[in-house]
């Protein structure tokens, strides 16, 4: 059994779990990835262009096979061989590992995009289902088309359409024409988020209360106020 001291002095090579989980999706075989790790280990130790002989021994391969694997890593653009001059003007070669991390970032970006598209499609399906639930019936083809136009042509978000439907239901107006007027009104006011909708509803409520208060004041009789402090 290895001692704790030997384990600690052996050093560590830190790799992201993302790289370990997705190296096959980056186009690497098991042997290519092991070689990449071996080279990266030396890089972490400060040796940016190690001798391939000990690596071949570690992997149980001959050097010719290691060279072939290295060429494949370069061809797949997960590692590059660069060179630079030191202070003495001597040109030194080194391995650049940044390419694989850029590919990993692109892979994650594509994954997030696909997940976002999947979530968006689910939102749209849920929106149609919500319309049918609130209307208490199946939507007609024309109604499906109308809602689709709001999304694709008018570029209204599914969330904003859902809020417009809620507004219609609260006013017991089960009509796409009514919802369309709500959406157009919000568009003119640059309302695009739920928070803005809530602010608009609060503003409208305050205006209605002011009008109601003003109407009640007009209905009151004009009574002169008597100052009881001036009585003898």
DAMO-V698843 format. One record per residue. N is the residue number from 1. RES is the residue in one small letter. PHI is phi as a letter, one per 20 degrees, with the letter a starting at -180 (* if undefined). Layout:
<<N	RES	PHI> <N	RES	PHI>>
This chain:
<<1	x	*> <2	x	f> <3	x	e> <4	x	f> <5	x	f> <6	x	f> <7	x	f> <8	x	f> <9	x	f> <10	x	f> <11	x	m> <12	x	c> <13	x	d> <14	x	e> <15	x	c> <16	x	f> <17	x	f> <18	x	f> <19	x	f> <20	x	f> <21	x	f> <22	x	d> <23	x	f> <24	x	f> <25	x	f> <26	x	e> <27	x	n> <28	x	e> <29	x	e> <30	x	f> <31	x	f> <32	x	f> <33	x	f> <34	x	f> <35	x	f> <36	x	g> <37	x	f> <38	x	f> <39	x	f> <40	x	f> <41	x	g> <42	x	f> <43	x	f> <44	x	f> <45	x	e> <46	x	n> <47	x	d> <48	x	e> <49	x	b> <50	x	f> <51	x	f> <52	x	e> <53	x	f> <54	x	f> <55	x	f> <56	x	f> <57	x	f> <58	x	f> <59	x	e> <60	x	m> <61	x	c> <62	x	e> <63	x	f> <64	x	f> <65	x	f> <66	x	f> <67	x	f> <68	x	f> <69	x	f> <70	x	f> <71	x	f> <72	x	f> <73	x	f> <74	x	f> <75	x	f> <76	x	e> <77	x	l> <78	x	d> <79	x	b> <80	x	c> <81	x	d> <82	x	d> <83	x	b> <84	x	b> <85	x	e> <86	x	e> <87	x	f> <88	x	e> <89	x	n> <90	x	e> <91	x	e> <92	x	d> <93	x	e> <94	x	b> <95	x	e> <96	x	d> <97	x	d> <98	x	f> <99	x	f> <100	x	f> <101	x	f> <102	x	f> <103	x	f> <104	x	f> <105	x	f> <106	x	f> <107	x	f> <108	x	f> <109	x	f> <110	x	f> <111	x	f> <112	x	f> <113	x	f> <114	x	f> <115	x	f> <116	x	f> <117	x	f> <118	x	f> <119	x	f> <120	x	f> <121	x	f> <122	x	f> <123	x	f> <124	x	f> <125	x	f> <126	x	f> <127	x	f> <128	x	f> <129	x	f> <130	x	f> <131	x	g> <132	x	f> <133	x	f> <134	x	f> <135	x	f> <136	x	m> <137	x	a> <138	x	f> <139	x	f> <140	x	f> <141	x	g> <142	x	f> <143	x	f> <144	x	g> <145	x	f> <146	x	f> <147	x	f> <148	x	f> <149	x	f> <150	x	g> <151	x	f> <152	x	e> <153	x	e> <154	x	e> <155	x	m> <156	x	f> <157	x	f> <158	x	g> <159	x	f> <160	x	f> <161	x	f> <162	x	f> <163	x	f> <164	x	f> <165	x	f> <166	x	f> <167	x	f> <168	x	f> <169	x	f> <170	x	f> <171	x	e> <172	x	l> <173	x	d> <174	x	e> <175	x	b> <176	x	f> <177	x	f> <178	x	f> <179	x	f> <180	x	f> <181	x	f> <182	x	f> <183	x	f> <184	x	f> <185	x	f> <186	x	f> <187	x	f> <188	x	f> <189	x	e> <190	x	l> <191	x	e> <192	x	c> <193	x	c> <194	x	f> <195	x	f> <196	x	f> <197	x	f> <198	x	f> <199	x	f> <200	x	f> <201	x	f> <202	x	f> <203	x	f> <204	x	f> <205	x	f> <206	x	f> <207	x	f> <208	x	f> <209	x	f> <210	x	f> <211	x	f> <212	x	f> <213	x	f> <214	x	f> <215	x	f> <216	x	f> <217	x	f> <218	x	f> <219	x	f> <220	x	f> <221	x	f> <222	x	e> <223	x	d> <224	x	f> <225	x	e> <226	x	d> <227	x	e> <228	x	f> <229	x	f> <230	x	e> <231	x	f> <232	x	e>>
